Amino acid sequence: MPESPSIRNSQCQSDAAKRRKHIPKFFGFYLTVFALLNSILLPPVYAASVDTLQENASEILLRPEIKSGPRFTLEAAVNAALKNYPTVLETESKAKATSAEVTLVKTTYLPRLDIFIQELRGSINNTIGVLFPPLSIPQITGVLDKPRSFKSYWHSNASAFLSWEIYDFGLRHHQVMEARTSVERANAAIVLTKFQVASRAADAFFALVAAEEEVRAQQAALERMKVFSMTVHQLVTADLKPGVDASRVDAELAIAEDNLISAEQVREIRRATLAERMGVAGTYVESVHGPLLTVPTLSATVVKTQPFEYHPLAVQQNAEVKTIHARYQVIQHEWRPHIFFESAIFGRGSGAQVNRSVASLGWLPNVPNWAVGVKAQMPLMDYFSIRAKKEIVANREQAERAKYAEIMQILKGDDARAKAMIDGATRLAANAPKFLKAAQDTELRARTRYGVGLANINDVALAEKLLIQAQVTNELAGLAVWRSYLAAAEAHGDLTPLLKFASTGSQSNPLQTPPTSFDRSIPSGGLIGSSPRILWSGGGQN
């Protein structure tokens, strides 16, 4: 018996309802399969598309022209700075000039010998009277006679005068000592200048390495965002994702491009800064990282360094104190007698006779004489000005002593901060791999969940930002430890062990170095310590 139309319609509707009931299950299955195939097949397709995009102008803007230049390790960069930076040559030239001043001061021990020759023609009218020295009126010797006349005659004079200060009660000795302390101060300035140039170059080198690692992290983030952008656009085209996701991923892609451009800008600025501090401004330089991106196997608790008194800044300030004290000693000996030995041999000639007749040899000093004597001289009224000078210099010395104490406080504070930096950087470096692993897992899972519709695009964007932060932290963790050790080396004034450690990778402590030996004698007057009488050698024992 044939079925009625109503029965057939009800059966069709029942079958359609069953099919609609299973559609969500099939849709979820197909979507999962599509996401997996997309993650497997899309990267090779995208790799081919990147080659095409690099030919476009927009891609060229994100890939600046590749340059090449001399490559420097940390130690090589510092050595280049010490060799090329003009301030080093400036201080060395000033030190040489100051050394010459010692020789100049020592010439005051030599006698003075003056030769005097005079030929003249004039009248011989004479009178009785008194003249105060210094004289601007020519003197006439001879008898008084009349009548007076303007008749002229030839006259001649010649002499050799020797004057020798045989005793000054220590004044010249202290003048020489003042000059020597000035040389010591100039040599200390060389040490300080080289240390500052080396520190600035090392800091710029570390900054460039950090900027290069930042660029690498941003480049990797941009590549990942491009792959994710193509995935999202394909899902939107297939009506599997809303169109707003495409707009959002385009915005995130633009942000990634901007971040890369900013990172490259910072890198080139720091590259220019490094070249300038190396004394080769305008030159394109490249850094050789070496072990700087790995965590050095050192402990902040075993840092043993030379005393703060050996720091170039403290040595230079101590030399300044000694120079002012030496000046005080000079002023203190200025109010002392001066004993001179003097001798002269001289001759005179005149063309005039007593009766005013003309002699034939007036132009020749034919009347010889000699004289020998001892002279004592003391500036009595200089007492008041000398007392004022002593007060001025004494107060300046006190000011420089206070500055020395301030420098010691600053160095000790820098050392404490550096030890805290070492401890914190070491602990952060140990935690960085965990951070990176967790961020990678988060980013991978966020993308997978997005592909199957269990997460939105905001979750992926946040996971991507977290991954970038983790990559930068992990890449710079070792560098942060190195920079903290650089701060500790700067606090103690010796970079040489750290530079050698960075170049050789030795496991010895780069901050453990014996102090440089120097003269610890303290002159009277309350000087603070003393300073080494050596040129800068980068530390170590002589």
TILO-796738 format. One line per field, with one value per residue (C-alpha): residue number from 1; x, y, z. Coordinates in pm, whole numbers, plus 50000, padded with zeros to 5 digits. Example, Ala and Ser with C-alpha at 12.3 -4.5 7.8 and 13.67 -1.06 7.14 Angstrom:
BEGIN
seq = (1/2) .
xx = (51230/51367) .
yy = (49550/49894) .
zz = (50780/50714) .
//
This chain:
BEGIN
seq = (1/2/3/4/5/6/7/8/9/10/11/12/13/14/15/16/17/18/19/20/21/22/23/24/25/26/27/28/29/30/31/32/33/34/35/36/37/38/39/40/41/42/43/44/45/46/47/48/49/50/51/52/53/54/55/56/57/58/59/60/61/62/63/64/65/66/67/68/69/70/71/72/73/74/75/76/77/78/79/80/81/82/83/84/85/86/87/88/89/90/91/92/93/94/95/96/97/98/99/100/101/102/103/104/105/106/107/108/109/110/111/112/113/114/115/116/117/118/119/120/121/122/123/124/125/126/127/128/129/130/131/132/133/134/135/136/137/138/139/140/141/142/143/144/145/146/147/148/149/150/151/152/153/154/155/156/157/158/159/160/161/162/163/164/165/166/167/168/169/170/171/172/173/174/175/176/177/178/179/180/181/182/183/184/185/186/187/188/189/190/191/192/193/194/195/196/197/198/199/200/201/202/203/204/205/206/207/208/209/210/211/212/213/214/215/216/217/218/219/220/221/222/223/224/225/226/227/228/229/230/231/232/233/234/235/236/237/238/239/240/241/242/243/244/245/246/247/248/249/250/251/252/253/254/255/256/257/258/259/260/261/262/263/264/265/266/267/268/269/270/271/272/273/274/275/276/277/278/279/280/281/282/283/284/285/286/287/288/289/290/291/292/293/294/295/296/297/298/299/300/301/302/303/304/305/306/307/308/309/310/311/312/313/314/315/316/317/318/319/320/321/322/323/324/325/326/327/328/329/330/331/332/333/334/335/336/337/338/339/340/341/342/343/344/345/346/347/348/349/350/351/352/353/354/355/356/357/358/359/360/361/362/363/364/365/366/367/368/369/370/371/372/373/374/375/376/377/378/379/380/381/382/383/384/385/386/387/388/389/390/391/392/393/394/395/396/397/398/399/400/401/402/403/404/405/406/407/408/409/410/411/412/413/414/415/416/417/418/419/420/421/422/423/424/425/426/427/428/429/430/431/432/433/434/435/436/437/438/439/440/441/442/443/444/445/446/447/448/449/450/451/452/453/454/455/456/457/458/459/460/461/462/463/464/465/466/467/468/469/470/471/472/473/474/475/476/477/478/479/480/481/482/483/484/485/486/487/488/489/490/491/492/493/494/495/496/497/498/499/500/501/502/503/504/505/506/507/508/509/510/511/512/513/514/515/516/517/518/519/520/521/522/523/524/525/526/527/528/529/530/531/532/533/534/535/536/537/538/539/540/541/542) .
xx = (50000/50160/50253/50056/50225/50194/50387/50666/50696/50724/51000/51196/51169/51290/51594/51677/51661/51902/52146/52128/52196/52527/52645/52825/53018/53133/53211/53435/53612/53673/53795/54046/54177/54201/54399/54645/54697/54734/55010/55193/55152/55149/55511/55671/55419/55497/55872/55831/55615/55877/56122/55863/55785/56152/56142/55881/55964/55788/55999/56315/56231/56234/56565/56822/57120/57361/57692/58019/58304/58586/58489/58596/58586/58535/58908/58992/58735/58879/59236/59130/58972/59291/59493/59270/59070/59208/59166/59436/59687/59583/59652/59979/60099/60005/60198/60508/60476/60446/60756/60950/60848/61056/61367/61269/61241/61575/61747/61698/61993/62225/62420/62332/62600/62528/62749/62713/62871/62797/62923/62788/62861/62756/62852/63023/62864/62838/62678/62618/62283/62083/61880/61637/61661/61546/61706/61575/61841/62190/62457/62776/63091/63395/63499/63282/63397/63294/63213/62946/62926/62736/63058/63039/63290/63305/63245/63250/63157/63184/63124/63063/62841/62797/62515/62452/62194/62389/62125/61749/61646/61461/61254/61387/61375/61003/60950/61101/60881/60576/60672/60715/60374/60233/60396/60244/59905/59949/60041/59739/59528/59659/59556/59213/59160/59254/59030/58736/58792/58811/58497/58300/58407/58321/57981/57908/58016/57774/57498/57554/57545/57217/57069/57171/57001/56690/56685/56713/56421/56205/56294/56186/55864/55792/55843/55607/55349/55362/55296/55011/54872/54849/54680/54419/54351/54295/54054/53867/53852/53703/53442/53581/53681/53523/53668/53767/54039/54201/54204/54346/54623/54713/54746/54965/55178/55223/55321/55580/55723/55739/55912/56173/56234/56273/56512/56722/56729/56855/57115/57258/57263/57455/57688/57768/57822/58067/58261/58282/58407/58663/58801/58686/58364/58171/58316/58080/58198/58071/58085/58211/58010/58237/58122/57924/57586/57663/57646/58000/58065/58153/58014/57951/58044/58406/58479/58814/58936/59209/59150/58953/59262/59404/59110/59231/58979/59104/59468/59413/59234/59505/59765/59561/59576/59952/60003/59815/60006/60335/60220/60156/60514/60648/60452/60566/60933/60893/60942/61305/61638/61814/62195/62371/62732/62812/63121/63199/63483/63433/63613/63538/63674/63615/63726/63723/64017/63996/64082/63808/64059/63976/64143/64199/64065/63727/63551/63766/63704/64074/64030/63967/63832/63687/63471/63355/63095/62807/62455/62164/61809/61475/61129/61018/60689/60579/60485/60126/60060/60229/60010/59699/59826/59883/59527/59389/59591/59516/59142/59182/59362/59078/58831/59028/59055/58676/58640/58870/58648/58343/58505/58573/58208/58097/58331/58215/57854/57927/58085/57783/57547/57763/57753/57375/57367/57580/57359/57035/57162/57291/56959/56763/56990/56915/56542/56548/56534/56224/56061/56142/56014/55687/55639/55704/55453/55200/55241/55214/54905/54740/54780/54652/54350/54284/54295/54027/53814/53886/54070/54040/54304/54369/54501/54746/54861/54927/55111/55326/55421/55508/55729/55915/55983/56103/56334/56493/56532/56690/56927/57043/57060/57426/57506/57341/57577/57876/57760/57723/58083/58185/58020/58216/58542/58468/58403/58754/58926/59071/58917/59212/59125/58764/58872/59114/58845/58605/58865/59003/58702/58919/58729/58933/58772/58822/58793/59051/59374/59659/59687/59944/60230/60286/60453/60249/60455/60240/60405/60342/60033/59766/59765/59534/59736/59952/59933/60135/60419/60361/60178/59861/59918/59565/59624/59814/60130/60444) .
yy = (50000/50332/50588/50903/51239/51353/51051/51108/51477/51392/51139/51393/51651/51398/51309/51677/51740/51452/51591/51941/51787/51634/51946/52110/51790/51768/52140/52111/51810/51980/52296/52101/51918/52248/52413/52122/52115/52492/52480/52207/52332/52709/52779/52645/52848/53154/53098/53127/53435/53612/53602/53783/54039/54128/54270/54526/54874/54827/54523/54708/54977/54709/54569/54853/54829/54569/54726/54576/54721/54630/54380/54432/54225/54402/54414/54527/54805/54932/54917/55109/55375/55410/55442/55677/55893/56251/56314/56056/56237/56567/56456/56289/56609/56813/56569/56612/56989/56960/56740/57013/57256/57057/57121/57485/57521/57349/57619/57857/57680/57799/58124/58420/58569/58890/59053/59428/59644/60007/60260/60614/60978/61269/61568/61547/61827/61704/61820/61709/61543/61235/61000/60723/60395/60273/60539/60675/60952/60867/60909/61107/61036/61256/61590/61898/62161/62486/62629/62384/62295/62067/61953/61575/61291/60916/60692/60313/60061/59679/59433/59070/59036/58705/58662/58332/58270/58040/57991/58050/57851/57583/57795/57651/57296/57331/57491/57180/56960/57157/57102/56729/56700/56873/56601/56337/56502/56510/56140/56063/56256/56025/55721/55866/55971/55628/55461/55684/55635/55257/55254/55461/55238/54918/55055/55154/54808/54638/54876/54785/54412/54459/54657/54387/54120/54337/54360/53982/53932/54183/54023/53681/53833/53996/53667/53486/53760/53741/53368/53418/53702/53479/53209/53452/53595/53247/53166/53491/53428/53086/53248/53056/53370/53716/53998/54194/53936/54023/54392/54317/54095/54363/54612/54368/54316/54692/54714/54439/54627/54950/54771/54634/54976/55132/54856/54902/55277/55227/54979/55223/55507/55290/55178/55542/55605/55316/55439/55786/55653/55442/55753/55650/55851/55798/55450/55154/54911/54565/54384/54033/53907/53625/53492/53806/53641/53352/53371/53383/53121/53368/53442/53789/53668/53600/53938/54055/54384/54636/54909/55213/55430/55282/55394/55643/55901/55877/55880/56191/56372/56270/56416/56737/56754/56697/56970/57225/57120/57165/57512/57589/57490/57720/58016/57937/57967/58284/58503/58398/58575/58525/58507/58599/58576/58845/58917/59152/59246/59563/59833/60191/60436/60804/61037/61337/61457/61655/61970/61882/61791/61498/61156/60927/60601/60700/60418/60153/60052/60076/60127/59779/59691/59393/59334/59038/59040/58875/59022/58938/59029/58980/59112/59224/59387/59083/58920/59039/58927/58593/58534/58595/58357/58085/58118/58093/57783/57616/57650/57516/57214/57151/57172/56918/56687/56699/56623/56322/56194/56244/56042/55757/55759/55749/55461/55256/55322/55220/54899/54814/54881/54672/54375/54404/54416/54104/53915/54022/53970/53621/53517/53662/53480/53152/53218/53338/52990/52902/53227/53158/52799/52905/53190/52958/52707/52984/53125/52780/52687/53024/52980/52623/52724/53009/52770/52548/52838/52809/53144/53484/53690/53900/53592/53531/53894/53889/53558/53700/54005/53780/53568/53874/53987/53639/53614/53952/53869/53533/53671/53958/53764/53677/54026/54174/53971/54094/54454/54415/54291/54589/54815/54640/54678/55046/55091/54962/55131/54838/54694/54487/54155/54177/54250/53957/53732/53838/53761/53434/53298/53207/53074/53281/53577/53880/54118/53945/54133/54237/54609/54827/54913/55281/55523/55540/55821/56101/56444/56673/56887/56619/56480/56189/55891/55917/55835/55597/55751/55536/55571/55374/55010/54881/54745/54445/54428/54597) .
zz = (50000/49896/50163/50186/50107/50467/50594/50339/50436/50807/50735/50525/50797/51052/50835/50784/51156/51219/50959/51112/51452/51328/51138/51438/51503/51141/51134/51441/51295/50959/51131/51340/51034/50843/51124/51142/50766/50768/51031/50833/50478/50519/50635/50312/50112/50321/50289/49916/49954/50167/49877/49671/49940/49977/49630/49732/49849/50184/50263/50167/50423/50693/50568/50555/50327/50459/50550/50663/50860/51095/51363/51724/52037/52367/52441/52087/52105/52433/52299/51989/52210/52417/52096/51897/52137/52129/52503/52579/52359/52514/52870/52771/52604/52910/53128/52912/52940/53318/53331/53151/53425/53675/53468/53443/53822/53877/53669/53963/54131/53853/53882/53667/53439/53250/52986/52937/52664/52601/52346/52360/52293/52515/52718/53063/53270/53632/53958/54317/54399/54495/54276/54376/54191/53948/53737/53409/53405/53276/53548/53494/53693/53724/53880/53903/53665/53502/53261/53141/52776/52538/52378/52326/52372/52315/52620/52661/52930/52946/53230/53322/53630/53816/54069/54249/54517/54746/55016/55036/55344/55145/54906/54581/54719/54786/54446/54287/54506/54394/54031/54095/54257/53949/53738/53964/53922/53543/53537/53754/53503/53229/53434/53499/53137/53003/53258/53168/52793/52841/53059/52810/52521/52711/52810/52448/52331/52572/52463/52096/52172/52361/52071/51821/52030/52052/51671/51639/51876/51689/51355/51483/51619/51283/51097/51335/51303/50923/50933/51177/50964/50656/50867/50995/50650/50507/50789/50732/50356/50426/50651/50946/51138/51159/50948/51259/51323/50990/51084/51426/51293/51037/51324/51518/51207/51171/51537/51487/51187/51388/51673/51435/51280/51626/51735/51421/51480/51836/51711/51455/51709/51952/51673/51600/51971/51995/51691/51845/52179/51997/51830/51480/51459/51136/51079/51053/51323/51411/51742/51805/52102/52210/52549/52634/52573/52805/53183/53330/53596/53871/54214/54351/54701/54606/54448/54584/54447/54510/54771/54671/54731/54409/54197/53931/54047/54407/54294/54085/54368/54613/54377/54370/54749/54746/54487/54696/55007/54819/54717/55085/55168/54898/55031/55384/55275/55074/55384/55432/55368/55035/55036/54710/54602/54346/54140/53853/53620/53425/53227/53136/52882/52807/52534/52771/52986/53309/53120/52864/52598/52369/52424/52131/52287/52425/52243/52419/52789/52884/53262/53417/53764/53953/54261/54474/54753/54939/54954/55187/55091/55270/55172/55519/55421/55222/55553/55536/55177/55244/55550/55338/55068/55328/55454/55099/55015/55350/55288/54935/55077/55320/55032/54825/55126/55162/54791/54836/55117/54895/54617/54857/54961/54597/54513/54810/54712/54352/54476/54691/54400/54166/54403/54420/54039/54015/54257/54088/53732/53817/53967/53674/53429/53606/53576/53211/53045/53250/53142/52776/52787/52948/52700/52403/52531/52592/52240/52077/52271/52211/51835/51848/52055/51815/51521/51672/51791/52163/52191/52032/51857/52168/52344/52060/52060/52434/52406/52125/52332/52624/52398/52268/52623/52719/52418/52487/52857/52778/52514/52737/53064/53022/52899/53210/53429/53229/53261/53637/53657/53446/53703/53980/53788/53732/54104/54177/53885/53690/53372/53252/53427/53306/52949/52951/53095/52819/52550/52691/52879/53177/53476/53722/53890/53661/53955/54174/54112/54342/54408/54239/54474/54538/54778/55099/55254/55393/55408/55699/55681/55701/55346/55273/55158/54851/54485/54265/54071/53765/53439/53376/53300/53342/53691/53807/54012/53890) .
//
